[in-house]
Amino acid sequence: MDTLITRYPVAFTDAADLPVIVPALPSVGVNTYDNRWTLSRSTALHGAALATVSNEVDGGLSLAQASVALRPLIQRAGDEAWMKFDGADDWIGLTGFARAQPFTVSMVARVRSEVSKTAIRLTSSGTSVQVVTTGGATPITDMRATSTVKIDGADSTDGAWHVITASYNGASSVIAFDASTNTGTTGAGDATVLTFGNSSVGVGNTDYDIAEIITWPHALTAPQTQTVRNALVAAHPTLF
């Protein structure tokens, strides 16, 4: 009988020299993304301050925070994990982000306290697109490109997880909060900052948890945002 001996490189083994198998991430329905940060893939222990979050795209940059005092904490529950921001000054982001419209940002997030505060900030100029509640004019998600392009978080402290997606595409911009969508204009400015939690341009933050972040180098249509939302809900079954 022939014997097959397989030798694994060190990079693919754990401390006991056993093979480490990292499964592929689930599809998000529109898989032309150029950045994807998924906290469940982090090796950081529960409660650790996050210096970096690895990018799942080959050659993509990690989210980073050089200052220990400003780092969000990783939280774990079973197979799931997320970044917890303290609501005071925590933030993490890309120092060299530069993006011309059109582009899209999506995240799996929840608001733990406060309302109408910024989760994502992208420097630009323009007007505002909102998703509103069915019972009135209070925005549950607000997408802007005034002095700074940003996605405002949900006007909700229900503690539930949501998928928030913003496609910046000038007059054809689309924002989605779960199954609710709206189309409008955010101007034609380019993004020069991408931070999560607090902002490197100095305007406040809130108590957010973020489990996954994805960007696309093109605009998603309203139907595509729902495809992404459904796929992300399926990819995080213990959160939704």
C-alpha positions in Angstrom: 0.0 0.0 0.0 1.3 3.4 -0.9 1.5 6.0 1.8 0.8 9.7 1.1 2.5 12.1 3.5 1.4 15.7 3.3 3.6 18.4 4.8 1.9 21.7 5.5 3.9 25.0 5.4 4.2 26.7 8.7 1.9 29.5 7.4 -0.9 27.0 7.2 -0.5 25.4 10.6 -1.4 26.2 14.2 0.8 26.1 17.3 0.5 22.3 17.3 1.5 22.0 13.7 -2.0 20.9 12.7 -3.4 22.2 9.5 -5.5 25.3 9.7 -8.4 25.4 7.3 -10.0 28.8 6.7 -13.3 28.5 4.9 -14.2 31.0 2.1 -16.5 33.8 3.2 -20.1 33.5 2.1 -21.2 35.3 -1.0 -22.8 38.7 -0.6 -24.8 38.5 -3.8 -22.8 41.2 -5.6 -19.2 39.9 -5.3 -17.4 42.6 -7.2 -16.4 44.3 -4.0 -12.9 45.7 -3.5 -12.8 45.8 0.3 -14.3 43.4 2.9 -13.6 43.5 6.6 -15.3 40.7 8.5 -14.8 40.6 12.3 -15.6 36.9 12.7 -12.3 36.2 10.8 -10.2 38.1 13.3 -8.0 36.1 15.6 -8.2 38.7 18.4 -9.6 37.4 21.7 -12.9 38.7 23.2 -12.3 42.1 24.8 -9.1 42.9 23.0 -8.4 46.3 21.6 -8.2 46.2 17.8 -5.1 47.6 16.2 -6.0 46.2 12.8 -8.8 44.4 11.0 -7.6 42.4 8.0 -9.0 42.9 4.5 -10.4 39.8 2.9 -9.5 41.1 -0.6 -6.1 40.2 -1.9 -3.9 43.3 -1.7 -6.6 45.2 0.2 -5.6 47.4 3.1 -6.4 46.6 6.8 -8.5 48.9 8.9 -6.1 50.4 11.5 -5.8 52.4 14.7 -2.3 53.3 15.9 -3.5 54.8 19.2 -4.2 52.2 21.9 -6.6 54.6 23.7 -8.8 55.0 20.5 -9.1 51.3 19.5 -12.5 49.7 19.5 -12.9 46.4 21.3 -13.7 43.1 19.7 -16.7 41.3 21.1 -17.4 37.6 20.5 -20.5 35.4 20.8 -20.2 31.9 19.5 -18.9 32.1 15.9 -19.8 35.8 15.5 -17.7 38.9 16.4 -18.0 42.6 16.1 -16.2 45.9 16.8 -17.6 47.8 19.9 -17.0 51.6 19.9 -17.2 53.4 23.2 -19.3 56.3 22.1 -16.5 58.8 23.1 -13.5 58.7 20.9 -12.9 55.2 19.5 -12.4 54.9 15.7 -10.7 52.8 13.1 -10.2 53.3 9.4 -8.1 53.7 6.3 -5.5 56.4 6.3 -5.1 56.5 2.5 -8.7 56.0 1.3 -9.5 57.9 -1.9 -12.6 57.2 -3.9 -14.3 59.0 -6.8 -18.0 58.5 -7.3 -19.6 56.1 -8.0 -18.9 53.8 -5.1 -20.8 51.9 -2.4 -20.3 51.3 1.3 -22.3 48.6 3.2 -22.1 47.5 6.8 -23.8 45.1 9.3 -24.3 47.3 12.4 -26.4 48.1 15.4 -26.8 51.3 17.5 -26.5 50.7 21.3 -27.3 54.2 22.4 -28.0 57.7 21.1 -29.4 58.4 17.6 -28.5 60.2 14.4 -24.8 60.0 14.8 -22.2 59.2 12.2 -20.9 55.7 11.7 -19.1 56.4 8.4 -17.7 59.6 7.2 -16.4 60.3 3.7 -15.2 63.9 3.0 -17.1 65.6 0.1 -19.9 68.0 -0.6 -23.5 68.0 -1.7 -27.0 67.4 -0.3 -28.9 64.6 1.6 -30.7 61.4 0.8 -32.9 59.8 3.6 -34.7 56.7 4.3 -37.7 57.6 6.5 -40.0 55.6 8.8 -43.4 54.6 7.4 -45.2 56.6 10.1 -43.6 59.9 9.6 -40.7 62.0 8.4 -38.1 61.1 11.0 -35.1 59.7 9.1 -33.9 56.3 10.2 -30.9 56.6 7.8 -29.4 59.7 6.4 -26.9 59.8 3.5 -25.1 63.1 3.0 -22.4 64.9 1.0 -22.4 68.4 2.5 -19.2 69.4 4.2 -18.5 65.7 4.8 -20.0 62.7 3.0 -21.4 60.3 5.6 -24.0 57.7 6.4 -25.9 58.6 9.5 -26.9 55.6 11.7 -30.4 54.5 12.4 -32.7 56.6 14.5 -33.3 53.5 16.5 -31.9 52.1 19.8 -33.7 48.8 19.4 -30.4 46.9 19.8 -31.1 45.0 16.6 -28.7 44.4 13.9 -29.3 46.1 10.5 -27.8 46.2 7.1 -27.1 49.8 6.0 -25.9 50.4 2.4 -25.1 53.7 0.6 -24.3 53.9 -3.1 -22.8 57.3 -3.8 -23.6 58.1 -7.4 -24.4 61.8 -7.8 -28.0 62.4 -8.6 -28.7 58.6 -8.8 -27.5 57.8 -5.2 -29.3 55.0 -3.3 -29.4 54.4 0.4 -30.9 51.4 2.1 -31.7 50.6 5.7 -32.7 46.9 5.7 -35.6 46.6 3.2 -36.3 50.4 3.1 -34.6 52.3 0.2 -34.5 55.8 -1.2 -32.9 57.4 -4.2 -31.7 61.0 -4.5 -28.7 63.2 -5.0 -25.6 63.5 -2.8 -23.6 65.7 -5.2 -20.5 64.5 -7.1 -17.7 64.9 -4.6 -15.0 62.4 -4.1 -14.3 60.6 -0.8 -11.0 61.2 1.0 -11.6 59.7 4.4 -13.0 56.4 5.5 -13.4 55.9 9.3 -15.8 53.9 11.5 -16.8 55.0 14.9 -15.5 58.5 15.5 -14.2 60.6 12.6 -10.7 61.7 11.8 -12.2 65.0 10.7 -13.4 65.8 14.2 -17.2 65.4 14.3 -18.9 63.2 16.9 -19.6 59.5 17.0 -21.9 57.1 18.8 -22.1 53.7 20.5 -22.0 51.4 17.5 -21.3 47.7 17.0 -20.1 46.7 13.5 -19.7 43.1 12.4 -18.9 43.5 8.7 -18.0 46.3 6.2 -17.8 46.1 2.4 -17.1 48.6 -0.3 -17.6 48.4 -4.0 -15.8 50.5 -6.7 -19.2 51.1 -8.4 -22.8 52.0 -7.5 -25.2 49.3 -6.5 -28.7 49.6 -7.8 -31.7 49.5 -5.4 -32.4 45.8 -6.3 -28.7 45.0 -5.8 -28.7 46.6 -2.3 -31.5 44.2 -1.3 -29.6 41.3 -2.8 -26.6 42.3 -0.6 -28.9 42.8 2.4 -30.4 39.3 2.1 -27.0 37.7 1.6 -25.6 39.4 4.7 -28.5 38.5 6.8 -28.0 34.9 5.7 -24.2 35.2 6.4 -24.8 36.3 10.0 -27.6 34.0 11.2 -26.9 34.5 14.9 -27.2 38.3 14.6 -30.5 38.6 12.7 
